C-alpha cells in the first residue's frame, strides 16, 4: 500500500485514474467540490473507489467542517454552522455547547455516511489567538484549551455515532499563525512555554484516531523546517510530548507553505515520521511521482489505519431530531446575547 491519500479529478473516475489507483493502492482518497454533484452520483463514486481493491473499509475523506469549509453544499445538502457557533454557546452554557456540538456532528456524519464517506477532516484543535491570520478564525472552537478539547471530543463522538471517523487538526497547532499556510509558510516565534497552550487540546485528545499536521514553522522547536517536515516536531512534540497514538497525515502537500516538488515534499514528510502523505489536486504527474518515491506503508502505520477505520459504529438516530436539538441549544446563546 502506498502511504498516500490522493484526490480525484471529477465526479467519476477516469480510466487513467482507475488504472493508476489499482496499481498504486493508496491508503485512501480525498473528495472536493469538483467531485460532488448529488447523493446518487457521490455514492456511486465512493462505491467505485471501494471496488478497485474490494476494500469495504476504505479511507474516503472530505473537509466538511461546516461554515466556510464545506465541499457538500446547498441546495443538495444542508449547511452546517462553523465552530464559532459552539464557542459562543460555551460562554453561556458549556454543557449545552457540548450537546449541541455532538448533535451537529452526528447529523453531519449521517450526510457523509449516506454517500460512503468514512473520514471527515474535523474537528480543529487550533486554539484561537488574538492577532492571528483569519485562515482559522471562525473555524476554531475557542481560545481556551480546555474548551477547545471538550467541544472537539463531542465532535469526534458525534461523528463516530454516525459511523464516520474524525481527524484532529492542525497538529501541533495553527492558532497562532500570522499567515495562511495555503499561500506562504507561517513562522511562529512563541516560546516553548507559550506553545504549551497550543498543544494542550491535542494532548487531551491524544487517543484520537487520526491527526493532521500543520505547515507551520515553530522556531522554538525547529527553526528551519515546518512541522510537517520536521522529525523533531513529529517525534518529540507530536508522538512524545503530546503522546498522539493515531494515524498521522500531512496537511495538503500542494500548499504554498512548502517548497520543492510535491513528490519531494511527500518523501520528506514520510521520512520525518508522518504516516501518510495527503495530495489533494489529482495531478497525475504528482501522484505517479509520489507513488514512485514513497516506500510501502509500514506495518505500524497500516495498523493505525486499520484501527482508525474500525473505531466507528453507526447507531440508529433521527437526523431531524438531531438538527432540532442543535438549533434549540444554539438559540440559547442568541437569546442571552
FENLIN-V754961 format. One line per field, one symbol per residue. ss: DSSP state (@ for helix, = for strand, . for the rest). phi: phi as a letter, one per 40 degrees, with the letter a starting at -180 (. if undefined). burial: 1 if it has 24 or more other C-alpha atoms within 12 Angstrom, else 0. Layout:
ss: ???
phi: ???
burial: ???
This chain:
ss: .======.......@@@@@@@@@@.======.@@@...@@@@@@@@@@@@@@@.....====.===..==............@@@@@@@@...@@@@@@@@@@@@@@@@@@@@@....==...=............@@@.....@@@@@@@@@@@@@@@@@...==.====..............===...@@@@@@@@@@@@@.....====..===........@@@.@@@@@@@@@@@@....===............@@@@@@@@@@@...====....@@@@@@@@@@..=..@@@@@@@@@@@@........@@@@@@@@@@@@@@@@@@.
phi: .ccabbcbcacbcccccdccccccfccibbbbdccbbacccccccccccccdbgbccbcbbacbchgcbaccbcccbccbccddcccccdcbadcccccccccccccccdcccdbgcbbbcaccbcccbcgcccdcfccccibbdccdcccccccdccccccgbccbcabcchbccdcacccbaccbbbccdcccdcccdccccbccdcbbbcbcbcbccbacbbcddbbdcccccccccccgcbccbbccdcccccbbgcccccccccccchccacbbccfcdccccccccccccdccccccccccccccbbcbcacdccccccdcccccdccccc
burial: 1111111110111000110111011111111111111010011011111101000011111111111011111000100111111111111001011111111111111111111111111111111110011011111111111111111111111111111111111111111111111000111101000010111111111111111111111101110011111111111011101111111111111110110001111111111111111111110101111110111110001101110110110100001001101110110110000
